[in-house]
Amino acid sequence: MTNLSHYFWPALSLLLAILWLWTLWRHRKPSAAEPSAQRLAQRLTEAEDVLKAAYILQDTEGTWSSENLARSMRLPESLARGATDVLLAFGWAQGCAQGGMRLTAEGEARAQDLIRAHRLWERYLVDKEGMSLEAVHAEADRREHDTTAEELGRLDAELEHPAWDPHGHVIPASGRRVPSSIGRPLSGEGTPGNRLRIVSLDDEPASLLAQLVALGLEPGVDVKVVDRKPGLLYLRIDGDLIPLASAAAHHVSVVTAPTLPVKLGELPAGSRAQVMEIRGDGRHQRRLLDMGFVPGAGVSVIWKASLGDPVEYGIKGTAVALRREEANTILVEELEGE
């Protein structure tokens, strides 16, 4: 017993000292040269948010710069320049010979994955968890960064491959580009007498989105512009007269509402029309959206085979052949005298 007590207390003291040192090491403050894993994850999340904004700018303007990135994200220019440096460091962006910046192939692919994940999560949160339209953006923004490709595939399948998120934005298929919206800001289409269809709403700021939804402004809703005054539009929705500030109307995207929609496959050769709606399941809708048949897009009937199949259409400068059965899932409004 004496021998055991002789070794027990020194051994216990050594063990306690080791535990104390290990605790200090775990709770030490990381040095500048050794950022914590949490900080690294935060930096990656911030970089990916900037990457999405750069992707959208590039889609609409061809190139982008720190200055228009700052305007788009409402950041000070100094922070936008720093964000651009981060994208360069990640290998997601590069300078152009003609000036400005462009995303690399790797940057574009990651941006597409993030946008797809974000919009699928928004659809899931509304359809499966019953979250309100104005609440889902922040939660989807949190979830998108940690979702693996396998998890995203399962989520897509569970939702039966939806083509649009609840705000009216297109959900691209895996590995596909994000189709551009043809919708125009309601603030610029507010001529009294115009009949318009809402195709999408900006998902930020959340407080404004909540007000728009409360007024009945949601994707798919038709509105008529009754009057316009400085800074204010008066809209009619299902018999109700709705006042809407022009600044708020800028966050609502619209196309001309159809007076008499027809099936695209029924139009004769030489006709021109505007795409209004795509029917069918999610996979079918995504395929047509990827071809350019986005609501608001102009389409022309170039040529019809003698037996009616296939039919060649012109859409966004490209010739596309569709079977009549496929074309009839696209509802359009024929444009007269064009």
C-alpha positions, 0 to 999 in steps of 0.5 A: 500500500505504501508503494502505491501511495508513493506513485499515486499522487505524483501520477495524479498531479501529472494527469491534472497538469496535462488536462489543464494544459490541454484546456488552455490550448483548446481555449487559446486565442488564435493568432493572426497567422492561425485563424480559427476554423469558424473564422475560415468558414465565415470567410468562405460564406462571405466570399460565396455571397459576393460570388453570387452577386458577381454572377448576376452582374456578369449575366446582365452586363457581361463584366463587372467591377468593384464599383458596380459590385458595391452598388449591387450589394450596397457596400462601401467601395473599399469593402467591394474592392476587398471582396473582389480580391477575395474572389481573385484569391479563391480562383473564382474571378479574373481580369479581362483584357478589355477591362473589368472582371469576369468569373472563371469557369470554376467561379461560375459553376460554384455560383450556379450551385449556390443559386440553385441550392438557395432557390430549392431551399426557399421552395422547400421552406415554403412548401414543406415547413410552411414558412412565410414568403418574406422569411425564407430568404435568410434561412435559405441563405444560411443553409445553401453554403453547407448543402452537398451535391448529394443532399441537393439532389435528394431535396430536388427529388423530394420537391419533384424538380420545381422550376420556380422558387416561391419568389418567381425566380427560375431554379436551374437544373444541376450544372445548368446556367441560371436563365435570365428573367425577361421581367421588367420593373413595375415602376417602369411599366406603370402607364395607366391602362397597362395590364401586367402579370407579376413574374417575380419579386425581389426577396430583399429587403424582407420588410418590403417583401412582407408589405408587397405580399400583404397587398396581394402582389405575388408571382402569377397575379395580374394587375391593371395600372389605374393611375400614376402620380409622382412617386405613386402607382394605383393598381387594381387587383381583383377589383381592389384599388391598391396604392403602391410607392414607385420605389416599392414597385421597382422590386416587382418584375412584370410582363404584359398580361395576356388578353387571350393566351393560345398554345404555341403549337397552334400558331402558323409559320411567320407568327410572332408571340410573347411567352406567358406560361409553361405547363407540365412537370418541373423537369419539362419546365426546366428544359424549356426554360433552359432553351430560352422560353422564359415568360416575357421572351419573344418567340417566332414561328420559323418553319413547320414540317408538312405533317406539323412535326417538328416546328422550328422556333426562333427564341433569343437569337437561336433556332429551336425545334420542338414537337407540336405536343411540346410546343402546346405546353407553352402558352403565348400571346400572339403579337399582331402586326409584327 
